[in-house]
Amino acid sequence: MEHYFLIKHLHITAATLSILFFMLRAVWSVREAPVLQARWVRVAPHVIDTLLLTLGVVLMVMLSLWPHQHPWLAAKLIALLVYIGLGTLAIKRGRSPAVRGVAGVAAVLVFLYMLGAAITKSALSWLA
């Protein structure tokens, strides 16, 4: 537990960078901006999200928080899968700018749900 606060704050920083960069890429995707093809734009999200996930797992192990024992954590992990699916649709797989825009907004809403679940420690998220 010696490094708990450092790991927690790095996790929060990575989550903030992840959502901000996702929103920027979603806007670029809707506008069909060529910058989306830049190597750094394609690599950076993987680096940030790998760090985010790794820090999350470290916190989970450090605190002995297991999804089968904590419904809010299980809900957050399921929401993460939904977020990834919507994010892929918003950035890459959406057939039109409108579909990519709706998927981007939905992904941000799912991210806000995950944030609420983490803060409130409830699967009800902000409604708890």
VOGU-3710 file (C-alpha; in Angstrom, 3 decimals, decimal comma):
1> mehyflikhl> 0,000/0,000/0,000  3,090/2,168/0,052  2,520/3,475/-3,467  -1,291/3,449/-3,474  -1,792/7,204/-3,910  0,790/7,426/-6,689  -0,781/4,514/-8,592  -4,289/5,881/-8,044  -3,345/9,328/-9,340  -1,502/7,867/-12,317
11> hitaatlsil> -4,629/5,809/-13,081  -6,800/8,922/-12,880  -4,352/10,846/-15,081  -4,318/8,042/-17,657  -8,148/7,926/-17,632  -8,300/11,685/-18,183  -5,813/11,536/-21,048  -7,672/8,575/-22,529  -11,084/10,247/-22,650  -9,755/13,613/-23,809
21> ffmlravwsv> -7,750/12,030/-26,620  -10,727/9,808/-27,512  -12,990/12,854/-27,824  -10,439/14,613/-30,029  -10,089/11,559/-32,265  -13,886/11,184/-32,427  -14,202/14,777/-33,661  -11,462/14,116/-36,220  -13,291/10,959/-37,291  -16,597/12,770/-37,804
31> reapvlqarw> -14,779/15,469/-39,785  -12,821/12,784/-41,665  -9,574/14,593/-40,848  -6,434/13,108/-42,379  -4,570/13,498/-39,070  -6,273/10,267/-37,938  -3,860/8,404/-40,205  -0,771/9,832/-38,495  1,288/7,153/-36,795  1,353/8,913/-33,406
41> vrvaphvidt> -2,462/9,248/-33,461  -2,801/5,511/-34,064  -0,184/4,485/-31,454  -0,804/6,923/-28,562  -4,239/5,549/-27,557  -2,817/2,036/-27,221  -0,006/3,273/-24,990  -2,345/5,367/-22,817  -5,029/2,682/-22,548  -2,502/-0,078/-21,774
51> llltlgvvlm> -1,129/2,074/-18,959  -4,673/2,804/-17,751  -5,671/-0,866/-17,725  -2,407/-1,973/-16,116  -2,741/0,581/-13,329  -6,375/-0,451/-12,818  -5,384/-4,100/-12,445  -2,566/-3,137/-10,050  -5,063/-1,196/-7,914  -7,537/-4,086/-8,025
61> vmlslwphqh> -4,882/-6,568/-6,826  -3,375/-4,133/-4,334  -6,782/-3,536/-2,728  -8,045/-7,125/-3,195  -11,084/-5,872/-5,084  -12,501/-8,682/-7,208  -15,381/-8,225/-9,678  -17,281/-11,248/-8,325  -17,256/-9,661/-4,849  -17,929/-6,049/-5,828
71> pwlaaklial> -20,847/-5,503/-8,225  -19,728/-1,939/-9,033  -16,393/-3,250/-10,311  -18,059/-5,960/-12,389  -20,416/-3,351/-13,864  -17,469/-1,068/-14,600  -15,612/-3,849/-16,433  -18,700/-4,734/-18,496  -19,129/-1,040/-19,291  -15,473/-0,962/-20,359
81> lvyiglgtla> -16,221/-3,600/-23,007  -19,201/-1,548/-24,224  -17,011/1,572/-24,284  -14,371/-0,203/-26,364  -17,005/-1,401/-28,839  -18,561/2,047/-29,175  -15,114/3,629/-29,428  -14,177/1,347/-32,299  -17,402/2,265/-34,055  -16,793/5,971/-33,414
91> ikrgrspavr> -13,209/6,044/-34,658  -12,881/3,291/-37,268  -15,895/1,219/-38,126  -18,738/3,719/-38,355  -19,914/3,848/-41,979  -20,878/7,509/-41,916  -19,938/10,618/-39,958  -23,386/10,565/-38,334  -22,941/6,984/-37,087  -19,442/7,792/-35,832
101> gvagvaavlv> -20,751/10,906/-34,053  -23,578/9,061/-32,293  -21,210/6,252/-31,287  -18,731/8,826/-29,974  -21,352/10,509/-27,805  -22,574/7,121/-26,553  -18,992/6,108/-25,702  -18,485/9,288/-23,673  -21,739/8,583/-21,794  -20,525/5,058/-20,989
111> flymlgaait> -17,213/6,530/-19,791  -19,172/8,880/-17,498  -21,072/5,853/-16,173  -17,750/4,135/-15,396  -16,498/7,270/-13,662  -19,660/7,402/-11,549  -19,363/3,717/-10,650  -15,755/4,254/-9,549  -16,575/7,320/-7,462  -19,766/6,029/-5,824
121> ksalswla> -18,664/2,366/-5,614  -22,120/1,446/-6,895  -23,313/-0,238/-10,080  -26,018/2,443/-10,124  -23,242/4,951/-10,792  -24,459/8,526/-10,452  -27,947/7,360/-9,436  -26,671/5,811/-6,185
//
